[in-house]
Amino acid sequence: MRHFISIDDVQTADLHRIFQIAEQVKADVKNGVRKPLLAGKTIAMIFEKQSLRTRVSFEAAMTQLGGGSMFLGADVGFGKRESTADFSRVLSSMVDAIVFRSYKHESIVEMAKYSTCPVINALSDAEHPCQALADLMTMKEEFGDWKGLKLAWVGDSNNVAASVLRLCAKLGVRMSIASPKGYDFNQETLKHLIGPSPADGFHLETTADPAIAVKDAHAVYTDVWVSMGQEAEEAERQRVFAPYQVNESLMARAGKGAGKDCIFLHCLPAKRGQEVTDGVMDSPQSRIVLQSENRMHVQKGLLVWLLTE
């Protein structure tokens, strides 16, 4: 049974196939064509966390592909009325895929253990693989190819950064990470995320200085300083991350001088005025809306690959 719980669950050749499908179905939509590639297929969506982009992108994707989706709320009693094993066995007998947005990565792993259909990680505390797919699709659209590209991550080394790093390693995209001490990946984690044999062209640079990280970058990426579940740390995190704000001055240091040939990425929602300024969010370099749209298209590629190939 194929699942998509981590970027590591997919071989590089299969990743390229997912992107190929995504690019084709996106082109079809732009031309007014919506092929029913998943006619009669159904996904069930379990969300423990709030969502705009993830929920809408999956539901819209299934509708545009001719399939259906069902959002399972608190009324199904996940985690309360029965074991995860029983829940997973029953649910997977009725649907074609399960999309799970969970507080704990282990919960998704357990769901997949007992499921007889593919389980997709729609976000956990360890990874956000669907987001990473959209991020790299956006970069490829912008620059035509991944060869020679560099992505700079500025801020917390969190679950999104983990998935982006895994994917960059598989696709041969250079990456730099600027995080404050104590909020960065340790060497053991970095080794695990990169894997034993990264693709040609991949190189990782880690630093505590955002200005160093964004040098020669084709994309500068940041995320909120305080994620859901970290509210008690908000005051301390705002203090520690203040020097890591992505603002006009930092973007001017990126790319090939004066910020040229460099785009801005954010997985959203953003805390404007904290990790990023309005000037950057609303600038011509910003690709935040395209990123969000590409969630839908790349998840179409993932769903078609998982359910038909």
ZADO-1210 file (C-alpha; in nm, 4 decimals, padded with zeros to 6 digits):
<atoms>
<atom x="00.0000" y="00.0000" z="00.0000" code="MET" pos="1"/>
<atom x="00.1420" y="00.3386" z="-00.1027" code="ARG" pos="2"/>
<atom x="00.1019" y="00.6269" z="00.1414" code="HIS" pos="3"/>
<atom x="00.2242" y="00.9866" z="00.1373" code="PHE" pos="4"/>
<atom x="00.3154" y="01.0546" z="00.4972" code="ILE" pos="5"/>
<atom x="00.6609" y="01.1892" z="00.4243" code="SER" pos="6"/>
<atom x="00.8578" y="01.3067" z="00.1230" code="ILE" pos="7"/>
<atom x="01.0660" y="00.9958" z="00.1891" code="ASP" pos="8"/>
<atom x="00.7696" y="00.7774" z="00.0915" code="ASP" pos="9"/>
<atom x="00.8141" y="00.8699" z="-00.2747" code="VAL" pos="10"/>
<atom x="01.1059" y="00.7887" z="-00.5016" code="GLN" pos="11"/>
<atom x="01.2572" y="01.0701" z="-00.7061" code="THR" pos="12"/>
<atom x="01.1256" y="00.9268" z="-01.0343" code="ALA" pos="13"/>
<atom x="00.7754" y="00.9152" z="-00.8873" code="ASP" pos="14"/>
<atom x="00.8083" y="01.2737" z="-00.7668" code="LEU" pos="15"/>
<atom x="00.8836" y="01.3817" z="-01.1218" code="HIS" pos="16"/>
<atom x="00.5757" y="01.1896" z="-01.2387" code="ARG" pos="17"/>
<atom x="00.3572" y="01.3624" z="-00.9772" code="ILE" pos="18"/>
<atom x="00.4821" y="01.7011" z="-01.0939" code="PHE" pos="19"/>
<atom x="00.4263" y="01.6023" z="-01.4561" code="GLN" pos="20"/>
<atom x="00.0626" y="01.5132" z="-01.3875" code="ILE" pos="21"/>
<atom x="00.0165" y="01.8320" z="-01.1844" code="ALA" pos="22"/>
<atom x="00.1532" y="02.0501" z="-01.4632" code="GLU" pos="23"/>
<atom x="-00.0713" y="01.8818" z="-01.7191" code="GLN" pos="24"/>
<atom x="-00.3928" y="01.9080" z="-01.5176" code="VAL" pos="25"/>
<atom x="-00.3132" y="02.2703" z="-01.4343" code="LYS" pos="26"/>
<atom x="-00.2646" y="02.3471" z="-01.8029" code="ALA" pos="27"/>
<atom x="-00.5940" y="02.1716" z="-01.8782" code="ASP" pos="28"/>
<atom x="-00.7790" y="02.3838" z="-01.6237" code="VAL" pos="29"/>
<atom x="-00.6307" y="02.7022" z="-01.7668" code="LYS" pos="30"/>
<atom x="-00.7614" y="02.5910" z="-02.1068" code="ASN" pos="31"/>
<atom x="-01.1082" y="02.5223" z="-01.9705" code="GLY" pos="32"/>
<atom x="-01.0698" y="02.1442" z="-01.9649" code="VAL" pos="33"/>
<atom x="-01.1386" y="01.9372" z="-01.6530" code="ARG" pos="34"/>
<atom x="-01.0815" y="01.5691" z="-01.7198" code="LYS" pos="35"/>
<atom x="-01.2632" y="01.3308" z="-01.4799" code="PRO" pos="36"/>
<atom x="-00.9465" y="01.1380" z="-01.3965" code="LEU" pos="37"/>
<atom x="-01.0836" y="01.0342" z="-01.0556" code="LEU" pos="38"/>
<atom x="-01.4494" y="00.9827" z="-01.1471" code="ALA" pos="39"/>
<atom x="-01.6209" y="00.7765" z="-00.8793" code="GLY" pos="40"/>
<atom x="-01.3307" y="00.8107" z="-00.6341" code="LYS" pos="41"/>
<atom x="-01.3825" y="00.9499" z="-00.2820" code="THR" pos="42"/>
<atom x="-01.1464" y="01.0882" z="-00.0198" code="ILE" pos="43"/>
<atom x="-01.2199" y="01.1277" z="00.3512" code="ALA" pos="44"/>
<atom x="-01.0632" y="01.4259" z="00.5286" code="MET" pos="45"/>
<atom x="-00.9845" y="01.4258" z="00.9017" code="ILE" pos="46"/>
<atom x="-00.8602" y="01.7618" z="01.0289" code="PHE" pos="47"/>
<atom x="-00.7545" y="01.8120" z="01.3912" code="GLU" pos="48"/>
<atom x="-00.6220" y="02.1598" z="01.3042" code="LYS" pos="49"/>
<atom x="-00.7854" y="02.4560" z="01.1353" code="GLN" pos="50"/>
<atom x="-00.7254" y="02.4948" z="00.7634" code="SER" pos="51"/>
<atom x="-00.8072" y="02.7149" z="00.4672" code="LEU" pos="52"/>
<atom x="-00.5634" y="02.6189" z="00.1910" code="ARG" pos="53"/>
<atom x="-00.5308" y="02.2475" z="00.2691" code="THR" pos="54"/>
<atom x="-00.9008" y="02.1784" z="00.3027" code="ARG" pos="55"/>
<atom x="-01.0160" y="02.3850" z="00.0054" code="VAL" pos="56"/>
<atom x="-00.7331" y="02.2653" z="-00.2198" code="SER" pos="57"/>
<atom x="-00.8110" y="01.8979" z="-00.1589" code="PHE" pos="58"/>
<atom x="-01.1874" y="01.9397" z="-00.1925" code="GLU" pos="59"/>
<atom x="-01.1561" y="02.1526" z="-00.5069" code="ALA" pos="60"/>
<atom x="-00.9020" y="01.9089" z="-00.6522" code="ALA" pos="61"/>
<atom x="-01.1354" y="01.6133" z="-00.6128" code="MET" pos="62"/>
<atom x="-01.4310" y="01.8034" z="-00.7549" code="THR" pos="63"/>
<atom x="-01.2343" y="01.9183" z="-01.0595" code="GLN" pos="64"/>
<atom x="-01.1122" y="01.5609" z="-01.1157" code="LEU" pos="65"/>
<atom x="-01.4669" y="01.4258" z="-01.1109" code="GLY" pos="66"/>
<atom x="-01.4466" y="01.2631" z="-00.7675" code="GLY" pos="67"/>
<atom x="-01.5866" y="01.3483" z="-00.4290" code="GLY" pos="68"/>
<atom x="-01.4668" y="01.4360" z="-00.0791" code="SER" pos="69"/>
<atom x="-01.6127" y="01.4254" z="00.2678" code="MET" pos="70"/>
<atom x="-01.4964" y="01.6383" z="00.5591" code="PHE" pos="71"/>
<atom x="-01.5220" y="01.4463" z="00.8852" code="LEU" pos="72"/>
<atom x="-01.5820" y="01.6731" z="01.1817" code="GLY" pos="73"/>
<atom x="-01.6018" y="01.6115" z="01.5540" code="ALA" pos="74"/>
<atom x="-01.9241" y="01.4146" z="01.5084" code="ASP" pos="75"/>
<atom x="-01.7319" y="01.1064" z="01.3882" code="VAL" pos="76"/>
<atom x="-01.5546" y="01.0956" z="01.7248" code="GLY" pos="77"/>
<atom x="-01.2017" y="01.0317" z="01.6034" code="PHE" pos="78"/>
<atom x="-00.9758" y="00.9609" z="01.9013" code="GLY" pos="79"/>
<atom x="-01.2665" y="00.9348" z="02.1441" code="LYS" pos="80"/>
<atom x="-01.5141" y="00.6618" z="02.0572" code="ARG" pos="81"/>
<atom x="-01.2883" y="00.3831" z="01.9314" code="GLU" pos="82"/>
<atom x="-00.9288" y="00.2892" z="01.8665" code="SER" pos="83"/>
<atom x="-00.7383" y="00.4329" z="01.5729" code="THR" pos="84"/>
<atom x="-00.7035" y="00.0794" z="01.4388" code="ALA" pos="85"/>
<atom x="-01.0803" y="00.0243" z="01.4293" code="ASP" pos="86"/>
<atom x="-01.1427" y="00.3734" z="01.2922" code="PHE" pos="87"/>
<atom x="-00.8861" y="00.3285" z="01.0160" code="SER" pos="88"/>
<atom x="-01.0005" y="-00.0195" z="00.9128" code="ARG" pos="89"/>
<atom x="-01.3635" y="00.0881" z="00.8843" code="VAL" pos="90"/>
<atom x="-01.3007" y="00.4217" z="00.7131" code="LEU" pos="91"/>
<atom x="-01.0546" y="00.2808" z="00.4598" code="SER" pos="92"/>
<atom x="-01.3052" y="00.0135" z="00.3598" code="SER" pos="93"/>
<atom x="-01.5406" y="00.2862" z="00.2348" code="MET" pos="94"/>
<atom x="-01.3149" y="00.5455" z="00.0680" code="VAL" pos="95"/>
<atom x="-01.0262" y="00.5534" z="-00.1771" code="ASP" pos="96"/>
<atom x="-00.7887" y="00.7724" z="00.0265" code="ALA" pos="97"/>
<atom x="-00.7663" y="00.9348" z="00.3689" code="ILE" pos="98"/>
<atom x="-00.6325" y="01.2901" z="00.4070" code="VAL" pos="99"/>
<atom x="-00.5248" y="01.3488" z="00.7666" code="PHE" pos="100"/>
<atom x="-00.4198" y="01.6826" z="00.9247" code="ARG" pos="101"/>
<atom x="-00.2945" y="01.5952" z="01.2703" code="SER" pos="102"/>
<atom x="-00.1252" y="01.7428" z="01.5726" code="TYR" pos="103"/>
<atom x="00.0968" y="01.4349" z="01.6047" code="LYS" pos="104"/>
<atom x="00.2897" y="01.2702" z="01.3233" code="HIS" pos="105"/>
<atom x="00.2563" y="00.9388" z="01.5053" code="GLU" pos="106"/>
<atom x="-00.1218" y="00.9542" z="01.4656" code="SER" pos="107"/>
<atom x="-00.0873" y="00.9613" z="01.0862" code="ILE" pos="108"/>
<atom x="00.1619" y="00.6754" z="01.0953" code="VAL" pos="109"/>
<atom x="-00.0800" y="00.4695" z="01.3065" code="GLU" pos="110"/>
<atom x="-00.3707" y="00.5504" z="01.0747" code="MET" pos="111"/>
<atom x="-00.1671" y="00.4279" z="00.7777" code="ALA" pos="112"/>
<atom x="-00.0654" y="00.1108" z="00.9618" code="LYS" pos="113"/>
<atom x="-00.4234" y="-00.0164" z="00.9644" code="TYR" pos="114"/>
<atom x="-00.5572" y="00.1494" z="00.6492" code="SER" pos="115"/>
<atom x="-00.6349" y="-00.0458" z="00.3345" code="THR" pos="116"/>
<atom x="-00.6248" y="00.2714" z="00.1224" code="CYS" pos="117"/>
<atom x="-00.3591" y="00.5433" z="00.0818" code="PRO" pos="118"/>
<atom x="-00.3160" y="00.7888" z="00.3685" code="VAL" pos="119"/>
<atom x="-00.1938" y="01.1416" z="00.2908" code="ILE" pos="120"/>
<atom x="-00.0249" y="01.3652" z="00.5455" code="ASN" pos="121"/>
<atom x="-00.2044" y="01.7006" z="00.5246" code="ALA" pos="122"/>
<atom x="00.0227" y="01.8402" z="00.8007" code="LEU" pos="123"/>
<atom x="00.1752" y="01.7040" z="01.1180" code="SER" pos="124"/>
<atom x="00.4197" y="01.8349" z="01.3744" code="ASP" pos="125"/>
<atom x="00.7020" y="01.6633" z="01.1841" code="ALA" pos="126"/>
<atom x="00.6266" y="01.7339" z="00.8182" code="GLU" pos="127"/>
<atom x="00.4049" y="01.9146" z="00.5694" code="HIS" pos="128"/>
<atom x="00.4879" y="01.7245" z="00.2494" code="PRO" pos="129"/>
<atom x="00.1983" y="01.8515" z="00.0348" code="CYS" pos="130"/>
<atom x="00.3085" y="02.2083" z="00.1019" code="GLN" pos="131"/>
<atom x="00.6640" y="02.1270" z="-00.0064" code="ALA" pos="132"/>
<atom x="00.5364" y="01.9854" z="-00.3356" code="LEU" pos="133"/>
<atom x="00.3542" y="02.3114" z="-00.4078" code="ALA" pos="134"/>
<atom x="00.6602" y="02.5168" z="-00.3123" code="ASP" pos="135"/>
<atom x="00.8918" y="02.3391" z="-00.5538" code="LEU" pos="136"/>
<atom x="00.6263" y="02.3396" z="-00.8266" code="MET" pos="137"/>
<atom x="00.6064" y="02.7164" z="-00.7879" code="THR" pos="138"/>
<atom x="00.9834" y="02.7515" z="-00.8206" code="MET" pos="139"/>
<atom x="00.9894" y="02.5368" z="-01.1329" code="LYS" pos="140"/>
<atom x="00.7109" y="02.7436" z="-01.2890" code="GLU" pos="141"/>
<atom x="00.9022" y="03.0619" z="-01.2155" code="GLU" pos="142"/>
<atom x="01.2451" y="02.9544" z="-01.3363" code="PHE" pos="143"/>
<atom x="01.1683" y="02.6753" z="-01.5843" code="GLY" pos="144"/>
<atom x="01.3757" y="02.4065" z="-01.4134" code="ASP" pos="145"/>
<atom x="01.5159" y="02.3170" z="-01.0724" code="TRP" pos="146"/>
<atom x="01.8711" y="02.2912" z="-01.1998" code="LYS" pos="147"/>
<atom x="02.0966" y="02.5468" z="-01.0335" code="GLY" pos="148"/>
<atom x="01.8248" y="02.6909" z="-00.8090" code="LEU" pos="149"/>
<atom x="01.8758" y="02.7919" z="-00.4476" code="LYS" pos="150"/>
<atom x="01.6042" y="02.8240" z="-00.1842" code="LEU" pos="151"/>
<atom x="01.6738" y="03.0216" z="00.1335" code="ALA" pos="152"/>
<atom x="01.4711" y="02.9408" z="00.4454" code="TRP" pos="153"/>
<atom x="01.4657" y="03.2171" z="00.7089" code="VAL" pos="154"/>
<atom x="01.3200" y="03.1572" z="01.0550" code="GLY" pos="155"/>
<atom x="01.2108" y="02.8558" z="01.2548" code="ASP" pos="156"/>
<atom x="01.3412" y="02.5155" z="01.1437" code="SER" pos="157"/>
<atom x="00.9949" y="02.3657" z="01.1642" code="ASN" pos="158"/>
<atom x="00.7852" y="02.0957" z="00.9986" code="ASN" pos="159"/>
<atom x="00.7530" y="02.2862" z="00.6705" code="VAL" pos="160"/>
<atom x="01.1288" y="02.3438" z="00.6560" code="ALA" pos="161"/>
<atom x="01.1817" y="01.9715" z="00.7154" code="ALA" pos="162"/>
<atom x="00.9683" y="01.8714" z="00.4184" code="SER" pos="163"/>
<atom x="01.1188" y="02.1398" z="00.1948" code="VAL" pos="164"/>
<atom x="01.4685" y="02.0211" z="00.2835" code="LEU" pos="165"/>
<atom x="01.3786" y="01.6583" z="00.2108" code="ARG" pos="166"/>
<atom x="01.2373" y="01.7556" z="-00.1278" code="LEU" pos="167"/>
<atom x="01.5282" y="01.9836" z="-00.2213" code="CYS" pos="168"/>
<atom x="01.7655" y="01.6970" z="-00.1476" code="ALA" pos="169"/>
<atom x="01.5695" y="01.4644" z="-00.3763" code="LYS" pos="170"/>
<atom x="01.5404" y="01.7179" z="-00.6601" code="LEU" pos="171"/>
<atom x="01.8925" y="01.8596" z="-00.6453" code="GLY" pos="172"/>
<atom x="01.7964" y="02.2108" z="-00.5335" code="VAL" pos="173"/>
<atom x="02.0453" y="02.4002" z="-00.3178" code="ARG" pos="174"/>
<atom x="01.9138" y="02.5190" z="00.0158" code="MET" pos="175"/>
<atom x="02.0294" y="02.7510" z="00.2906" code="SER" pos="176"/>
<atom x="01.8693" y="02.7719" z="00.6340" code="ILE" pos="177"/>
<atom x="01.9018" y="03.0676" z="00.8696" code="ALA" pos="178"/>
<atom x="01.7646" y="02.9899" z="01.2150" code="SER" pos="179"/>
<atom x="01.8553" y="03.1146" z="01.5625" code="PRO" pos="180"/>
<atom x="02.0388" y="02.8760" z="01.7922" code="LYS" pos="181"/>
<atom x="01.7966" y="02.6472" z="01.9691" code="GLY" pos="182"/>
<atom x="01.5444" y="02.6722" z="01.6857" code="TYR" pos="183"/>
<atom x="01.7624" y="02.5097" z="01.4220" code="ASP" pos="184"/>
<atom x="01.7980" y="02.1486" z="01.3086" code="PHE" pos="185"/>
<atom x="02.0738" y="01.9586" z="01.4859" code="ASN" pos="186"/>
<atom x="02.3276" y="01.7639" z="01.2825" code="GLN" pos="187"/>
<atom x="02.1566" y="01.4301" z="01.3393" code="GLU" pos="188"/>
<atom x="01.8246" y="01.5675" z="01.2174" code="THR" pos="189"/>
<atom x="01.9868" y="01.7276" z="00.9133" code="LEU" pos="190"/>
<atom x="02.1534" y="01.4002" z="00.8202" code="LYS" pos="191"/>
<atom x="01.8199" y="01.2199" z="00.8508" code="HIS" pos="192"/>
<atom x="01.6310" y="01.4794" z="00.6447" code="LEU" pos="193"/>
<atom x="01.8873" y="01.4917" z="00.3654" code="ILE" pos="194"/>
<atom x="01.9118" y="01.1146" z="00.3386" code="GLY" pos="195"/>
<atom x="02.2027" y="00.8960" z="00.2352" code="PRO" pos="196"/>
<atom x="02.2216" y="00.9928" z="-00.1329" code="SER" pos="197"/>
<atom x="02.0915" y="01.3393" z="-00.2245" code="PRO" pos="198"/>
<atom x="02.0536" y="01.4269" z="-00.5922" code="ALA" pos="199"/>
<atom x="02.3289" y="01.5926" z="-00.7911" code="ASP" pos="200"/>
<atom x="02.3339" y="01.9673" z="-00.7403" code="GLY" pos="201"/>
<atom x="02.2031" y="01.9608" z="-00.3857" code="PHE" pos="202"/>
<atom x="02.4002" y="02.1502" z="-00.1243" code="HIS" pos="203"/>
<atom x="02.2963" y="02.2674" z="00.2217" code="LEU" pos="204"/>
<atom x="02.4252" y="02.5731" z="00.4032" code="GLU" pos="205"/>
<atom x="02.3228" y="02.6478" z="00.7628" code="THR" pos="206"/>
<atom x="02.3802" y="02.9805" z="00.9337" code="THR" pos="207"/>
<atom x="02.2437" y="03.2102" z="01.2019" code="ALA" pos="208"/>
<atom x="02.2661" y="03.5093" z="00.9669" code="ASP" pos="209"/>
<atom x="01.9711" y="03.5689" z="00.7297" code="PRO" pos="210"/>
<atom x="02.1832" y="03.7962" z="00.5085" code="ALA" pos="211"/>
<atom x="02.4223" y="03.5088" z="00.4409" code="ILE" pos="212"/>
<atom x="02.1386" y="03.2649" z="00.3747" code="ALA" pos="213"/>
<atom x="01.9641" y="03.4777" z="00.1110" code="VAL" pos="214"/>
<atom x="02.2758" y="03.5541" z="-00.0925" code="LYS" pos="215"/>
<atom x="02.2263" y="03.4303" z="-00.4513" code="ASP" pos="216"/>
<atom x="01.8889" y="03.2777" z="-00.3556" code="ALA" pos="217"/>
<atom x="01.6198" y="03.2327" z="-00.6193" code="HIS" pos="218"/>
<atom x="01.3524" y="03.2081" z="-00.3506" code="ALA" pos="219"/>
<atom x="01.3339" y="03.3367" z="00.0058" code="VAL" pos="220"/>
<atom x="01.0910" y="03.1418" z="00.2219" code="TYR" pos="221"/>
<atom x="00.9634" y="03.2063" z="00.5735" code="THR" pos="222"/>
<atom x="00.6863" y="03.0879" z="00.8040" code="ASP" pos="223"/>
<atom x="00.5190" y="03.2108" z="01.1208" code="VAL" pos="224"/>
<atom x="00.7298" y="03.2294" z="01.4343" code="TRP" pos="225"/>
<atom x="00.4509" y="03.0851" z="01.6491" code="VAL" pos="226"/>
<atom x="00.2680" y="02.7845" z="01.5085" code="SER" pos="227"/>
<atom x="-00.0563" y="02.6353" z="01.6351" code="MET" pos="228"/>
<atom x="00.0114" y="02.4800" z="01.9753" code="GLY" pos="229"/>
<atom x="00.3056" y="02.7109" z="02.0540" code="GLN" pos="230"/>
<atom x="00.1035" y="03.0054" z="02.1844" code="GLU" pos="231"/>
<atom x="00.2608" y="02.9824" z="02.5314" code="ALA" pos="232"/>
<atom x="00.6002" y="03.0555" z="02.3726" code="GLU" pos="233"/>
<atom x="00.4820" y="03.3578" z="02.1747" code="GLU" pos="234"/>
<atom x="00.6578" y="03.6361" z="02.3688" code="ALA" pos="235"/>
<atom x="00.9930" y="03.4560" z="02.3744" code="GLU" pos="236"/>
<atom x="00.9691" y="03.3542" z="02.0099" code="ARG" pos="237"/>
<atom x="00.8928" y="03.7094" z="01.8989" code="GLN" pos="238"/>
<atom x="01.2026" y="03.8284" z="02.0829" code="ARG" pos="239"/>
<atom x="01.4311" y="03.5576" z="01.9434" code="VAL" pos="240"/>
<atom x="01.3073" y="03.5772" z="01.5850" code="PHE" pos="241"/>
<atom x="01.2875" y="03.9578" z="01.5512" code="ALA" pos="242"/>
<atom x="01.6207" y="03.9725" z="01.3587" code="PRO" pos="243"/>
<atom x="01.4837" y="03.7110" z="01.1161" code="TYR" pos="244"/>
<atom x="01.2034" y="03.9212" z="00.9712" code="GLN" pos="245"/>
<atom x="01.1883" y="03.9051" z="00.5911" code="VAL" pos="246"/>
<atom x="01.1642" y="04.2703" z="00.4962" code="ASN" pos="247"/>
<atom x="01.2526" y="04.4857" z="00.1974" code="GLU" pos="248"/>
<atom x="01.6121" y="04.5245" z="00.3161" code="SER" pos="249"/>
<atom x="01.6679" y="04.1493" z="00.3375" code="LEU" pos="250"/>
<atom x="01.5026" y="04.0825" z="00.0006" code="MET" pos="251"/>
<atom x="01.7304" y="04.3443" z="-00.1557" code="ALA" pos="252"/>
<atom x="02.0270" y="04.1265" z="-00.0569" code="ARG" pos="253"/>
<atom x="01.8827" y="03.8204" z="-00.2294" code="ALA" pos="254"/>
<atom x="01.9080" y="03.7057" z="-00.5874" code="GLY" pos="255"/>
<atom x="02.1503" y="03.8623" z="-00.8298" code="LYS" pos="256"/>
<atom x="02.1699" y="04.1988" z="-00.6619" code="GLY" pos="257"/>
<atom x="01.8873" y="04.4284" z="-00.5519" code="ALA" pos="258"/>
<atom x="01.6610" y="04.1276" z="-00.5124" code="GLY" pos="259"/>
<atom x="01.6441" y="04.0610" z="-00.8864" code="LYS" pos="260"/>
<atom x="01.5487" y="03.7125" z="-01.0015" code="ASP" pos="261"/>
<atom x="01.4341" y="03.6235" z="-00.6499" code="CYS" pos="262"/>
<atom x="01.0799" y="03.5427" z="-00.5399" code="ILE" pos="263"/>
<atom x="00.9213" y="03.5383" z="-00.1957" code="PHE" pos="264"/>
<atom x="00.7392" y="03.2336" z="-00.0590" code="LEU" pos="265"/>
<atom x="00.5238" y="03.1789" z="00.2502" code="HIS" pos="266"/>
<atom x="00.3022" y="02.8787" z="00.3238" code="CYS" pos="267"/>
<atom x="00.0426" y="03.1054" z="00.4936" code="LEU" pos="268"/>
<atom x="-00.1325" y="03.2166" z="00.7027" code="PRO" pos="269"/>
<atom x="00.1180" y="03.4953" z="00.7717" code="ALA" pos="270"/>
<atom x="00.1514" y="03.7283" z="01.0663" code="LYS" pos="271"/>
<atom x="00.2135" y="04.0488" z="00.8746" code="ARG" pos="272"/>
<atom x="00.4510" y="04.2770" z="01.0601" code="GLY" pos="273"/>
<atom x="00.6173" y="03.9859" z="01.2372" code="GLN" pos="274"/>
<atom x="00.8005" y="03.7312" z="01.0202" code="GLU" pos="275"/>
<atom x="00.7317" y="03.9341" z="00.7046" code="VAL" pos="276"/>
<atom x="00.6392" y="04.2910" z="00.6157" code="THR" pos="277"/>
<atom x="00.3445" y="04.4068" z="00.4079" code="ASP" pos="278"/>
<atom x="00.5923" y="04.5458" z="00.1593" code="GLY" pos="279"/>
<atom x="00.7327" y="04.1989" z="00.0877" code="VAL" pos="280"/>
<atom x="00.3997" y="04.0156" z="00.1022" code="MET" pos="281"/>
<atom x="00.2452" y="04.2513" z="-00.1529" code="ASP" pos="282"/>
<atom x="00.5542" y="04.3056" z="-00.3676" code="SER" pos="283"/>
<atom x="00.5986" y="04.1981" z="-00.7323" code="PRO" pos="284"/>
<atom x="00.8379" y="03.9316" z="-00.5995" code="GLN" pos="285"/>
<atom x="00.5679" y="03.7654" z="-00.3883" code="SER" pos="286"/>
<atom x="00.4310" y="03.4334" z="-00.5118" code="ARG" pos="287"/>
<atom x="00.2171" y="03.3519" z="-00.2087" code="ILE" pos="288"/>
<atom x="-00.1112" y="03.3272" z="-00.4016" code="VAL" pos="289"/>
<atom x="00.0446" y="03.1123" z="-00.6744" code="LEU" pos="290"/>
<atom x="00.1875" y="02.8859" z="-00.4030" code="GLN" pos="291"/>
<atom x="-00.1595" y="02.8419" z="-00.2557" code="SER" pos="292"/>
<atom x="-00.3165" y="02.7692" z="-00.5939" code="GLU" pos="293"/>
<atom x="-00.0454" y="02.5157" z="-00.6691" code="ASN" pos="294"/>
<atom x="-00.1449" y="02.3240" z="-00.3581" code="ARG" pos="295"/>
<atom x="-00.4583" y="02.2237" z="-00.5476" code="MET" pos="296"/>
<atom x="-00.2826" y="02.1313" z="-00.8708" code="HIS" pos="297"/>
<atom x="00.0066" y="01.9369" z="-00.7192" code="VAL" pos="298"/>
<atom x="-00.2339" y="01.7480" z="-00.4935" code="GLN" pos="299"/>
<atom x="-00.4249" y="01.6523" z="-00.8068" code="LYS" pos="300"/>
<atom x="-00.1004" y="01.5063" z="-00.9363" code="GLY" pos="301"/>
<atom x="-00.0481" y="01.3225" z="-00.6080" code="LEU" pos="302"/>
<atom x="-00.4038" y="01.1865" z="-00.5968" code="LEU" pos="303"/>
<atom x="-00.4004" y="01.0698" z="-00.9580" code="VAL" pos="304"/>
<atom x="-00.0635" y="00.9022" z="-00.9041" code="TRP" pos="305"/>
<atom x="-00.1734" y="00.7329" z="-00.5830" code="LEU" pos="306"/>
<atom x="-00.5132" y="00.6176" z="-00.7050" code="LEU" pos="307"/>
<atom x="-00.4635" y="00.5315" z="-01.0702" code="THR" pos="308"/>
<atom x="-00.1008" y="00.4518" z="-01.1438" code="GLU" pos="309"/>
</atoms>
